[in-house]
Amino acid sequence: PDVLSGLCIFKANRRRSIYDSHQGAGKSAYATKIICRSYNMGKPNIIYEDNDIIVCYKPAGMATQTRRIGQQDMESFIRNYRAAKNEPPYVGIVHRLDQPVEGVMVFAKNQNAAASLSRQIKEHTTEKYYYAASYGNGSGSNTSLKVHTLTDYILFDKRTNTSKITTAKDPQAKKAVLEYEIVKAKHNGNKEITVFNIKLLTGRHHQIR
């Protein structure tokens, strides 16, 4: 499916996630849709900031980080934003969203925060939610389930920067698991389109696609 938007939720020990506290337990998955609908203006927007982190909306079309001269990315946007406030221009990138995807990103303002956030990702205490769309009926054979689990084994080819589904018997394959709910299904002409709310349980290359 085409990934539309993404949201990463961190649960710091010293305070609850701003999305948990504002959206309520069990509702944080829908923060992606709410925030992106509010900030869909084609440019980055600072949503939340404290001494350690910056939460920012990333518009579709902007890279998280790029080496292309003259092309703005999220890293340079945050760096310039901090420099304009006479702050150290440190930007800790702890997760990414693909360039065509809009969504909410969390950046660290210092090395301690970057280490803490990276540790949470490594220990799988973060939650990552995405909205995606695909042609066809996504309910599968069991339409009684509200939340579906999809498990595959993915092989990543560094040479071509592509991934393909293989089997558990492949020694180089990595297990990929996600949960999804069907948000809505609609028809576009003679084609059926399904919109999904996806929660990643692993972070494999091009896992949703």
C-alpha positions as CSV (number, residue, x, y, z in Angstrom):
1,P,0.0,0.0,0.0
2,D,0.9,3.7,-0.3
3,V,1.9,5.1,3.1
4,L,0.1,8.4,3.7
5,S,1.2,9.5,7.2
6,G,3.1,8.3,10.2
7,L,3.3,8.9,13.9
8,C,5.9,7.7,16.4
9,I,4.9,7.7,20.1
10,F,7.6,7.7,22.8
11,K,6.8,6.9,26.4
12,A,9.3,8.6,28.6
13,N,9.7,7.4,32.2
14,R,9.5,10.9,33.6
15,R,6.2,11.8,31.9
16,R,3.5,10.4,29.8
17,S,3.6,10.8,26.0
18,I,1.9,14.1,25.0
19,Y,-0.3,12.0,22.7
20,D,-1.3,9.5,25.4
21,S,-2.2,12.3,27.8
22,H,-4.1,14.4,25.1
23,Q,-5.8,11.6,23.2
24,G,-6.5,9.2,26.0
25,A,-5.6,5.5,26.4
26,G,-6.4,3.5,23.3
27,K,-6.9,6.6,21.1
28,S,-3.4,7.6,20.4
29,A,-3.4,5.7,17.1
30,Y,-5.7,8.4,15.7
31,A,-3.4,11.3,16.5
32,T,-1.8,10.9,13.1
33,K,-5.0,11.7,11.3
34,I,-5.9,14.5,13.6
35,I,-2.5,16.2,13.5
36,C,-1.9,15.8,9.7
37,R,-5.4,17.1,9.0
38,S,-4.6,20.3,11.0
39,Y,-1.0,20.8,9.7
40,N,-1.4,19.7,6.0
41,M,0.0,23.0,4.7
42,G,3.0,21.8,2.8
43,K,5.6,23.0,5.3
44,P,7.0,21.8,8.6
45,N,5.3,23.0,11.8
46,I,6.6,22.7,15.4
47,I,3.9,21.0,17.5
48,Y,5.6,20.6,20.8
49,E,9.0,21.5,22.4
50,D,10.7,21.2,25.8
51,N,14.3,21.2,26.9
52,D,15.0,17.8,25.4
53,I,12.8,17.2,22.3
54,I,11.1,18.9,19.4
55,V,7.9,17.3,17.9
56,C,7.4,18.5,14.4
57,Y,5.0,17.9,11.5
58,K,6.8,16.7,8.4
59,P,5.0,17.5,5.1
60,A,4.9,15.0,2.2
61,G,7.7,15.6,-0.3
62,M,10.3,16.8,2.3
63,A,13.1,14.4,3.1
64,T,14.0,13.6,6.7
65,Q,17.7,14.0,5.9
66,T,19.4,14.6,2.5
67,R,22.9,15.3,1.0
68,R,21.5,17.2,-1.9
69,I,22.8,20.8,-1.9
70,G,20.0,23.4,-1.8
71,Q,17.2,21.0,-0.9
72,Q,15.7,21.6,2.5
73,D,15.1,18.7,4.7
74,M,13.8,18.2,8.2
75,E,17.3,18.2,9.7
76,S,18.2,21.6,8.3
77,F,14.7,23.0,9.2
78,I,15.2,22.1,12.9
79,R,18.8,23.2,12.8
80,N,17.9,26.6,11.4
81,Y,14.9,26.9,13.8
82,R,17.2,26.4,16.8
83,A,19.9,28.7,15.4
84,A,17.3,31.5,15.0
85,K,16.7,31.2,18.8
86,N,20.5,31.3,19.5
87,E,20.4,27.7,20.7
88,P,23.0,25.1,19.9
89,P,22.1,23.7,16.4
90,Y,22.2,20.1,17.5
91,V,19.6,17.9,15.9
92,G,19.3,14.2,17.0
93,I,17.5,12.1,14.4
94,V,16.3,9.0,16.0
95,H,13.7,7.8,13.5
96,R,12.7,8.7,9.9
97,L,9.7,9.0,7.6
98,D,10.1,8.4,3.8
99,Q,10.1,11.6,1.7
100,P,6.6,11.0,0.1
101,V,5.1,10.5,3.6
102,E,3.7,13.2,5.8
103,G,3.5,12.7,9.6
104,V,4.8,13.6,13.0
105,M,8.5,13.2,14.0
106,V,10.4,13.5,17.2
107,F,13.9,15.1,17.3
108,A,16.3,15.2,20.2
109,K,17.8,18.5,21.3
110,N,20.8,17.0,23.1
111,Q,22.8,13.8,23.1
112,N,21.3,12.5,26.3
113,A,17.8,12.8,24.9
114,A,18.9,11.2,21.6
115,A,20.4,8.2,23.6
116,S,17.2,7.9,25.6
117,L,14.9,7.9,22.6
118,S,17.1,5.6,20.6
119,R,17.1,3.2,23.5
120,Q,13.3,3.2,23.6
121,I,13.2,2.4,19.9
122,K,15.7,-0.5,20.4
123,E,13.7,-1.9,23.3
124,H,10.4,-1.6,21.4
125,T,8.8,0.6,24.0
126,T,7.8,3.1,21.3
127,E,4.6,2.8,19.2
128,K,4.6,3.6,15.5
129,Y,1.3,4.2,13.7
130,Y,0.8,4.9,10.0
131,Y,-2.1,5.5,7.6
132,A,-1.9,3.7,4.3
133,A,-4.1,3.1,1.2
134,S,-4.3,0.2,-1.1
135,Y,-6.5,-1.0,-4.0
136,G,-8.7,-4.0,-3.2
137,N,-10.5,-5.3,-0.2
138,G,-8.1,-5.5,2.8
139,S,-10.3,-7.4,5.2
140,G,-9.1,-10.8,4.0
141,S,-11.0,-14.0,4.7
142,N,-11.8,-13.3,8.4
143,T,-14.0,-10.2,8.4
144,S,-15.0,-10.6,12.1
145,L,-11.7,-9.4,13.4
146,K,-11.3,-5.7,14.1
147,V,-7.5,-5.9,14.4
148,H,-5.6,-8.1,12.0
149,T,-2.0,-9.3,12.4
150,L,0.3,-9.7,9.4
151,T,3.6,-11.6,9.7
152,D,6.1,-12.0,6.9
153,Y,9.8,-12.7,6.5
154,I,11.6,-9.9,4.5
155,L,15.0,-10.1,2.8
156,F,16.7,-6.7,2.2
157,D,19.0,-6.2,-0.7
158,K,21.5,-3.4,0.0
159,R,22.8,-3.3,-3.5
160,T,19.4,-2.5,-5.0
161,N,17.9,-0.9,-1.9
162,T,14.9,-3.2,-2.2
163,S,13.1,-5.7,0.0
164,K,11.2,-8.9,-0.9
165,I,9.1,-11.4,1.0
166,T,10.7,-14.7,1.5
167,T,10.3,-17.6,4.0
168,A,11.4,-18.3,7.5
169,K,13.8,-20.8,6.1
170,D,15.9,-18.1,4.5
171,P,18.8,-17.5,7.0
172,Q,19.2,-13.8,5.9
173,A,15.5,-13.0,6.3
174,K,14.1,-11.0,9.2
175,K,10.7,-11.4,10.7
176,A,8.3,-8.5,10.1
177,V,5.1,-8.1,12.1
178,L,2.4,-5.4,12.0
179,E,-1.2,-5.0,13.2
180,Y,-3.8,-3.1,11.1
181,E,-7.3,-1.9,11.3
182,I,-9.5,-1.0,8.3
183,V,-10.5,2.6,8.6
184,K,-12.7,2.7,5.6
185,A,-13.3,1.2,2.2
186,K,-14.6,3.1,-0.8
187,H,-14.9,2.8,-4.5
188,N,-13.1,5.0,-7.0
189,G,-14.8,4.2,-10.3
190,N,-14.6,0.4,-10.7
191,K,-11.8,0.1,-8.2
192,E,-12.1,-0.6,-4.5
193,I,-9.7,1.4,-2.2
194,T,-9.1,0.4,1.5
195,V,-7.6,2.8,4.0
196,F,-5.7,1.2,6.9
197,N,-4.5,2.3,10.3
198,I,-1.2,0.4,10.8
199,K,0.8,-0.3,14.0
200,L,4.3,-1.5,13.4
201,L,5.6,-4.1,15.8
202,T,8.9,-4.4,13.9
203,G,10.8,-1.8,11.8
204,R,11.9,-3.6,8.7
205,H,12.8,-1.9,5.4
206,H,9.7,-1.1,3.4
207,Q,7.7,-3.3,5.7
208,I,4.3,-1.7,5.1
209,R,4.7,-1.7,1.3
